[in-house]
Amino acid sequence: MEERVQKILSQWGIASRRQAEKMILSGRVKLNGIVVSPGQKADLTRDTLEVDGESILTGDRPENIYLLLNKPVGVVSTCSDPFNRTTVLDLLPEDLATGKGIHPVGRLDAESTGALLLTNDGQLTVNLTHPRYHIDKIYQVWIKGRPSNQIIEQWRKGVVILERKTLPAGVKIIRKKKYRTLLEIVLREGRNRQIRRVAEHFGFEVISLHRTAIGPVKLLSSRPDLNVSSGKYRFLTQKEIAKLKSKFK
């Protein structure tokens, strides 16, 4: 079956899709001896695909891997960083971080913490990050100040950020202290820095932002062996993988 070359490179663990696109643009990838063009498709059952002169074989495709990482503050949600900051792949053992095409699904800001999925399943990555699919993501957010019930209700209904209204969100107050408030926020979209931008819209500064769950996948579980502490990771269970994939059937 024909598939886009960047998808093949991702699924075979050679590069993330974004990295694969850069490799294609730099002329490092050839299909049947000819430099690949962006968007070109290939079928490895009949075509010869090469990266830097080395052929990619059908049998070389790595097994799909699904991980849940508890990202610490200061770590960037990328596979590499031009400023030599610690990336999420740096938190994995070398045998997982290299040669298998593992990459983060979406992102968390460097100053944010919590649940982040990592995988080499390119199709799942596309599904989880596609705007038409809405998978709940749960956050615990400390903000400076004490928002009124009216502001909380406006936040739930959605506000206009960068000329586009946010989708309705789940927002509830978990705890109030003298100068700060803990909110639980459930988002069904993944716009850049959305929670921080909405908080700023209402005049509140985010003190800390921690993602606790992505759909059925949670950092804390009734099973202690599935709990993930900061900077650590675990493999997703077959049940979790099935639940994630069932949302896109």
C-alpha positions as CSV (number, residue, x, y, z in Angstrom):
1,M,0.0,0.0,0.0
2,E,1.3,3.4,-0.9
3,E,2.0,5.9,2.0
4,R,3.6,9.2,2.2
5,V,7.4,8.9,2.5
6,Q,7.6,11.0,5.7
7,K,5.0,8.7,7.2
8,I,7.1,5.7,6.3
9,L,10.3,7.2,7.8
10,S,8.4,7.9,11.0
11,Q,6.9,4.4,11.2
12,W,10.2,2.8,10.5
13,G,11.8,4.7,13.4
14,I,14.1,6.8,11.2
15,A,12.7,10.2,12.2
16,S,9.7,12.0,13.3
17,R,7.4,13.3,10.5
18,R,8.7,16.8,11.0
19,Q,12.3,15.6,10.9
20,A,11.5,13.4,7.9
21,E,10.1,16.4,6.0
22,K,13.4,18.3,6.6
23,M,15.4,15.2,5.4
24,I,13.3,15.1,2.2
25,L,13.7,18.8,1.6
26,S,17.5,18.5,2.0
27,G,17.7,15.8,-0.6
28,R,18.7,12.9,1.7
29,V,15.9,10.6,0.7
30,K,15.6,8.8,-2.7
31,L,12.8,6.7,-4.2
32,N,13.9,4.3,-6.9
33,G,17.1,6.3,-7.3
34,I,15.4,9.7,-7.6
35,V,15.4,12.4,-4.9
36,V,12.0,12.4,-3.2
37,S,9.6,15.4,-3.5
38,P,7.5,16.6,-0.5
39,G,4.2,14.7,-0.3
40,Q,5.5,11.8,-2.6
41,K,4.2,8.3,-1.8
42,A,5.9,4.9,-1.9
43,D,5.1,1.3,-1.5
44,L,7.9,-0.7,0.1
45,T,6.7,-4.0,-1.4
46,R,7.7,-2.8,-4.8
47,D,9.7,0.5,-4.4
48,T,13.3,1.1,-3.2
49,L,13.5,3.8,-0.6
50,E,16.9,5.1,0.6
51,V,18.0,7.5,3.3
52,D,21.6,8.7,2.9
53,G,22.2,5.8,0.5
54,E,20.9,3.1,2.9
55,S,17.9,1.1,1.8
56,I,14.8,0.8,4.1
57,L,13.5,-2.8,4.2
58,T,10.0,-3.9,5.0
59,G,11.3,-6.2,7.8
60,D,13.1,-3.3,9.5
61,R,9.9,-1.7,10.8
62,P,10.1,-1.5,14.6
63,E,7.3,-2.6,16.9
64,N,4.9,0.1,17.9
65,I,5.7,1.6,21.3
66,Y,3.4,3.6,23.5
67,L,4.7,5.5,26.6
68,L,3.3,7.8,29.2
69,L,5.9,10.3,30.6
70,N,5.5,12.6,33.5
71,K,7.3,15.7,32.2
72,P,9.2,17.8,34.7
73,V,9.5,21.6,34.5
74,G,12.2,22.9,32.2
75,V,12.1,19.9,29.8
76,V,11.1,20.7,26.2
77,S,8.6,18.5,24.3
78,T,10.7,17.9,21.3
79,C,13.1,15.3,20.0
80,S,16.0,17.7,19.8
81,D,16.7,21.3,20.8
82,P,19.0,23.8,19.2
83,F,19.7,25.4,22.6
84,N,20.8,22.1,24.1
85,R,18.0,22.1,26.6
86,T,16.9,18.7,28.0
87,T,14.3,17.1,25.8
88,V,11.7,14.5,26.6
89,L,13.8,11.9,24.8
90,D,16.7,12.6,27.1
91,L,14.5,11.1,29.9
92,L,14.3,7.7,28.1
93,P,17.0,5.0,28.1
94,E,19.1,5.1,24.9
95,D,17.6,1.9,23.5
96,L,14.1,3.6,23.4
97,A,15.2,7.1,22.5
98,T,17.2,6.2,19.4
99,G,16.4,4.2,16.3
100,K,12.7,3.6,17.0
101,G,11.1,6.8,15.8
102,I,9.6,7.7,19.2
103,H,8.4,11.2,19.4
104,P,6.0,13.3,21.7
105,V,2.4,13.4,20.8
106,G,1.6,17.1,21.0
107,R,3.4,19.1,23.6
108,L,3.6,20.7,27.0
109,D,5.3,24.1,27.5
110,A,8.7,23.9,29.1
111,E,7.4,25.5,32.2
112,S,4.4,23.1,32.4
113,T,4.5,19.6,33.8
114,G,2.7,16.3,33.7
115,A,1.3,13.7,31.3
116,L,2.8,13.5,27.8
117,L,2.4,10.6,25.4
118,L,5.3,9.3,23.4
119,T,5.0,6.8,20.5
120,N,6.3,5.8,17.1
121,D,2.8,5.1,15.9
122,G,2.5,7.9,13.3
123,Q,-1.2,7.3,12.7
124,L,-2.1,7.6,16.4
125,T,-0.1,10.8,16.6
126,V,-2.0,12.2,13.6
127,N,-5.3,11.2,15.2
128,L,-4.5,12.6,18.6
129,T,-3.4,15.9,17.3
130,H,-5.9,16.4,14.5
131,P,-8.3,19.4,15.2
132,R,-11.4,17.4,14.3
133,Y,-10.9,14.9,17.1
134,H,-11.5,16.1,20.7
135,I,-10.0,14.0,23.4
136,D,-10.2,15.3,27.0
137,K,-7.1,16.5,28.7
138,I,-7.2,17.2,32.4
139,Y,-5.1,19.8,34.1
140,Q,-4.5,21.1,37.6
141,V,-3.7,24.8,37.5
142,W,-2.7,27.2,40.3
143,I,-3.5,30.8,39.5
144,K,-2.8,34.0,41.4
145,G,-5.9,35.5,42.8
146,R,-9.5,34.3,43.4
147,P,-11.7,34.2,40.3
148,S,-15.4,34.9,40.7
149,N,-18.2,32.5,39.8
150,Q,-19.0,34.7,36.8
151,I,-15.4,34.4,35.4
152,I,-15.5,30.6,35.9
153,E,-18.7,30.4,34.0
154,Q,-17.3,32.6,31.2
155,W,-14.2,30.4,31.1
156,R,-16.4,27.3,30.7
157,K,-18.4,28.7,27.8
158,G,-15.3,29.8,25.9
159,V,-13.6,33.1,25.2
160,V,-12.0,34.7,22.1
161,I,-8.3,34.2,22.0
162,L,-6.2,35.3,19.0
163,E,-9.5,36.0,17.1
164,R,-10.9,32.5,17.6
165,K,-13.2,31.4,20.4
166,T,-12.1,28.5,22.5
167,L,-14.3,25.4,22.8
168,P,-16.4,24.9,26.0
169,A,-14.2,23.6,28.8
170,G,-14.7,22.0,32.1
171,V,-13.5,24.4,34.8
172,K,-14.0,24.0,38.6
173,I,-12.4,25.3,41.7
174,I,-10.6,22.7,43.7
175,R,-9.1,24.8,46.4
176,K,-8.9,28.4,47.5
177,K,-6.1,30.1,49.4
178,K,-5.7,33.7,50.4
179,Y,-3.8,34.7,47.3
180,R,-4.2,31.8,44.9
181,T,-6.7,29.3,43.6
182,L,-6.4,25.7,42.3
183,L,-8.5,24.9,39.3
184,E,-9.2,21.7,37.5
185,I,-9.6,22.3,33.8
186,V,-10.7,19.9,31.1
187,L,-9.8,20.8,27.6
188,R,-11.0,19.2,24.4
189,E,-8.7,21.0,22.1
190,G,-4.9,21.7,22.0
191,R,-4.3,25.3,21.1
192,N,-0.9,26.7,21.9
193,R,-0.6,27.9,25.6
194,Q,-4.4,28.0,25.7
195,I,-4.9,27.8,29.5
196,R,-2.2,30.5,30.1
197,R,-3.8,32.8,27.4
198,V,-7.3,32.4,28.8
199,A,-6.1,33.0,32.4
200,E,-4.3,36.2,31.2
201,H,-7.5,37.2,29.4
202,F,-9.2,37.3,32.7
203,G,-6.3,39.0,34.4
204,F,-4.8,36.0,36.3
205,E,-1.3,34.7,36.2
206,V,-0.7,31.0,36.0
207,I,1.6,29.9,38.9
208,S,1.8,26.2,37.8
209,L,0.2,24.0,35.2
210,H,0.2,20.2,35.5
211,R,-1.6,17.8,33.1
212,T,-2.9,14.8,35.0
213,A,-4.6,12.8,32.2
214,I,-4.9,12.4,28.4
215,G,-8.2,10.6,27.7
216,P,-8.1,7.3,29.5
217,V,-4.4,7.6,30.3
218,K,-3.7,8.9,33.8
219,L,-0.5,9.7,35.8
220,L,-2.2,8.4,39.0
221,S,-4.1,5.2,39.0
222,S,-5.9,2.9,41.5
223,R,-3.1,0.5,40.5
224,P,0.2,1.7,42.2
225,D,2.3,0.0,39.5
226,L,0.7,2.4,36.9
227,N,1.6,5.6,38.8
228,V,4.3,7.7,37.1
229,S,6.4,10.1,39.2
230,S,8.1,13.2,37.8
231,G,10.7,12.5,35.2
232,K,9.7,8.9,34.9
233,Y,7.8,6.9,32.2
234,R,5.8,3.7,31.8
235,F,4.5,1.7,28.9
236,L,0.8,2.0,28.2
237,T,-1.3,-1.0,28.9
238,Q,-3.1,-2.8,26.1
239,K,-6.4,-1.6,27.5
240,E,-5.2,2.0,27.4
241,I,-4.0,1.6,23.9
242,A,-7.3,0.1,22.8
243,K,-9.3,2.9,24.4
244,L,-7.2,5.6,22.7
245,K,-7.5,4.0,19.3
246,S,-11.3,3.3,19.7
247,K,-11.9,7.1,19.7
248,F,-10.9,7.3,16.1
249,K,-12.8,4.4,14.6
